[in-house]
Amino acid sequence: MDDQRELLRHFVAALSYRLKRVTAGAPENFGEFKQGEARTPTEILHHINDLLRFANGRFRAQATQMIARGPWADELKIFSLQASDLDHALLELPLKGVVNGRPMTLEQLLHGPLCDAMTHVGQIALLRRLAGSPLTAENYVRADIRAGRLD
């Protein structure tokens, strides 16, 4: 496996770690927390899942299927499945996506859907604080995050 793919697998593991961190111990109704005109945590998580479906589709030359939003707990399960599928694709499958008539690159996968997904995890963390359930501080440099470990 080349270094780019291994780094992207690490990024997916970091995304998974951070999402699990910001959602663990959230209040039961947190998924529907509403702050002004911002999306709810469930709406944001559903969008993250759409981004991962898009990324997964680039390895399978499939159009991205939009799926109706489910409840918070279901969206969390979908995230785990999508992250696992993407890790497998990065490990085993050739990138088949096309952008503007040219083959998609791993860099585009990173600066497109993957970075967008990480941004949205940060939004969920902010909503935790606004919902009165802030996270405790953590130094992510010390986190034990490894490519392929998504638990």
matplotlib code that plots the C-alpha trace (Angstrom):
import matplotlib.pyplot as plt

x = [0.0, 1.3, 1.9, -1.0, -3.6, -2.2, -2.4, -6.0, -6.8, -5.3, -7.5, -10.6, -9.6, -9.1, -12.5, -14.1, -12.3, -13.3, -17.0, -17.2, -15.6, -18.0, -21.1, -20.2, -22.3, -24.4, -27.8, -30.6, -32.3, -29.0, -29.6, -32.5, -30.9, -31.8, -29.8, -31.2, -31.1, -28.2, -28.8, -29.5, -26.7, -28.7, -28.9, -25.2, -24.4, -26.6, -24.6, -21.4, -22.8, -23.7, -20.1, -18.7, -21.2, -19.9, -16.3, -17.1, -18.8, -15.6, -14.0, -16.9, -17.8, -21.2, -23.5, -24.1, -27.5, -29.2, -30.8, -33.5, -32.3, -32.9, -32.9, -29.6, -28.8, -29.3, -27.1, -24.4, -24.5, -24.5, -21.4, -19.6, -20.5, -19.5, -16.2, -15.4, -16.3, -14.1, -11.2, -11.6, -11.8, -8.6, -6.9, -8.1, -9.8, -8.7, -10.1, -12.5, -14.1, -14.0, -14.0, -14.4, -13.7, -10.4, -9.7, -10.3, -7.1, -6.6, -5.8, -9.3, -10.8, -9.0, -9.7, -13.3, -15.5, -13.1, -12.1, -15.7, -16.7, -14.1, -15.3, -18.8, -17.6, -16.3, -19.8, -21.3, -18.7, -19.8, -23.5, -22.6, -21.4, -24.4, -26.7, -25.1, -23.1, -19.6, -16.8, -13.9, -10.6, -8.4, -5.0, -5.6, -1.8, -1.7, -4.8, -4.1, -5.4, -4.2, -5.1, -7.7, -8.8, -12.3, -13.7]
y = [0.0, 3.4, 6.2, 8.3, 5.6, 4.8, 8.5, 8.6, 5.5, 7.2, 10.3, 8.1, 6.5, 10.0, 11.1, 8.0, 8.6, 12.2, 11.5, 8.8, 11.2, 14.0, 11.8, 9.5, 10.4, 12.9, 13.6, 11.3, 14.0, 15.6, 14.5, 16.9, 19.9, 23.0, 26.2, 29.0, 28.2, 25.7, 22.1, 19.6, 17.1, 14.4, 16.5, 17.2, 13.5, 12.5, 14.9, 13.4, 10.0, 11.4, 12.6, 9.1, 7.5, 9.8, 8.9, 5.2, 5.5, 6.9, 3.4, 1.6, 3.9, 4.3, 7.3, 8.5, 7.5, 10.0, 8.2, 9.6, 10.8, 8.4, 8.9, 9.8, 6.2, 4.9, 7.6, 6.7, 3.1, 4.1, 6.2, 3.2, 1.1, 3.9, 4.5, 0.8, 0.5, 3.4, 2.0, -1.3, 0.6, 2.5, -0.8, -2.9, -1.0, 1.2, 4.8, 4.9, 8.4, 11.0, 14.8, 17.2, 14.4, 13.4, 10.6, 11.6, 11.8, 10.8, 14.4, 15.4, 12.8, 14.3, 18.0, 17.3, 14.9, 13.9, 17.4, 18.5, 15.6, 16.5, 20.1, 18.9, 16.8, 20.0, 21.5, 18.6, 19.3, 23.0, 22.0, 19.7, 22.8, 24.9, 22.1, 22.3, 19.1, 20.2, 17.7, 17.5, 18.6, 16.1, 16.4, 14.7, 14.4, 11.9, 9.9, 6.3, 6.6, 4.1, 3.4, 0.6, 0.9, 2.4, 1.2]
z = [0.0, -0.8, 1.7, 0.4, 1.0, 4.4, 5.4, 4.1, 6.2, 9.2, 8.4, 8.3, 11.7, 13.1, 11.7, 13.4, 16.7, 16.8, 15.9, 18.6, 21.0, 20.4, 20.4, 23.4, 26.4, 24.6, 26.1, 24.8, 22.8, 21.6, 18.0, 17.7, 19.5, 17.6, 17.8, 15.6, 11.9, 12.3, 11.3, 14.1, 15.1, 13.3, 10.1, 10.3, 10.9, 8.0, 5.8, 7.0, 6.0, 2.6, 2.2, 3.1, 0.7, -2.0, -1.2, -1.1, -4.5, -6.1, -5.6, -7.1, -10.0, -8.5, -8.4, -4.8, -3.7, -1.4, 1.5, 3.8, 7.1, 10.0, 13.7, 15.6, 16.7, 13.1, 11.6, 14.1, 13.0, 9.3, 10.0, 11.4, 8.4, 5.9, 7.6, 7.6, 3.9, 3.1, 5.0, 3.1, -0.2, 0.6, 1.4, -1.5, -4.4, -7.2, -7.3, -10.2, -9.7, -12.4, -11.8, -14.7, -17.2, -15.4, -13.0, -9.4, -7.2, -3.6, -2.9, -4.2, -2.0, 1.0, 0.3, -0.8, 1.2, 3.9, 5.1, 4.8, 7.1, 9.7, 9.7, 10.4, 13.3, 14.8, 14.4, 16.3, 19.1, 19.2, 19.4, 22.4, 24.2, 23.2, 24.3, 27.8, 27.5, 26.7, 26.1, 28.4, 27.0, 25.2, 23.5, 20.2, 19.6, 22.4, 21.1, 20.1, 16.5, 13.9, 10.3, 10.1, 13.8, 13.7, 17.0]

ax = plt.figure().add_subplot(projection="3d")
ax.plot(x, y, z, "-o")
ax.set_aspect("equal")
plt.show()
